[in-house]
Amino acid sequence: MNQVLAELSPVHPDLAEQLLRADLVRWGHAMSIPVPGVRGSAALKALLQPQGRLHFAHSDLAGYSVFEEAYTRGYELGSSLAGPLRRPW
């Protein structure tokens, strides 16, 4: 813990005084781990469909949570929604 506090103290000098608890785990952020069949699940397919005016473009919709998936989903969805709004000039 002291090593972590030492590395973070240059940008957060009062961290040691503010910190009440820190849990250090091997995997520090949530990330879906694909299992066989996840890409064909009914729940995943439902999220790919618009929910009224709400559209989802989350990286987990590909079954594998990485930046490239989030970027691609967001770009494709944004482009498809903006298409009808483009002016024909």
C-alpha atoms as one frame of an Amber mdcrd trajectory, in Angstrom:
protein
   0.000   0.000   0.000   2.838   2.386   0.804   4.243   1.947  -2.695   0.881
   2.815  -4.258   0.498   5.901  -2.048   4.056   6.977  -2.867   3.363   6.741
  -6.610   0.078   8.645  -6.369   1.228  11.336  -3.919   2.760  13.704  -6.525
  -0.675  14.307  -8.054  -2.707  13.645  -4.894  -0.577  14.938  -2.010  -3.302
  14.525   0.630  -4.382  11.040  -0.436  -2.906   9.272   2.607  -4.880  11.536
   4.954  -8.096  11.196   2.930  -7.930   7.459   2.339 -10.094   5.335   4.611
  -9.752   2.039   2.767  -8.226   0.645  -0.403  -8.921  -2.748  -1.872  -6.233
  -3.951  -4.217  -7.308  -6.759  -6.493  -5.791  -8.519  -9.432  -8.370  -7.145
 -11.878  -9.018  -3.547 -10.959 -11.924  -2.728 -13.268 -15.012  -4.454 -14.493
 -14.672  -6.141 -17.837 -16.896  -8.726 -19.339 -15.229 -12.016 -20.090 -16.918
 -13.652 -23.062 -18.141 -17.196 -22.690 -19.509 -19.468 -25.399 -22.994 -18.374
 -26.439 -22.858 -14.804 -25.097 -22.913 -13.202 -28.554 -26.130 -15.014 -29.383
 -27.935 -14.292 -26.122 -31.416 -12.801 -26.259 -30.467 -10.024 -23.831 -27.530
  -8.929 -25.981 -29.655  -8.955 -29.127 -32.318  -6.879 -27.366 -29.768  -4.206
 -26.417 -28.693  -3.913 -30.045 -32.223  -2.757 -30.910 -33.315   0.834 -30.229
 -35.426   1.234 -27.098 -37.655   4.022 -28.367 -35.313   6.981 -28.850 -32.604
   5.320 -26.756 -29.772   3.551 -28.601 -26.941   1.629 -26.956 -23.354   1.757
 -28.206 -21.482   0.068 -25.370 -18.356  -1.999 -25.885 -19.855  -4.972 -24.045
 -22.425  -5.331 -26.823 -19.716  -7.041 -28.839 -19.173  -9.507 -26.013 -15.641
  -8.212 -25.444 -15.068  -4.963 -23.571 -12.197  -3.016 -25.151 -11.794   0.588
 -26.276 -11.859  -0.297 -29.970 -15.261  -1.929 -29.595 -16.679   1.104 -27.781
 -15.251   3.493 -30.385 -16.521   1.446 -33.310 -20.002   0.996 -31.822 -20.278
   4.704 -31.020 -19.024   5.785 -34.431 -21.298   3.419 -36.334 -24.365   4.313
 -34.290 -23.650   8.041 -34.483 -23.139   7.844 -38.238 -26.345   5.903 -38.761
 -28.353   8.359 -36.668 -26.767  11.413 -38.262 -27.268  10.110 -41.799 -30.899
  11.260 -42.141 -29.959  14.650 -40.652 -27.284  15.439 -43.251 -28.141  18.173
 -45.687 -28.006  17.229 -49.371 -25.656  20.014 -50.472
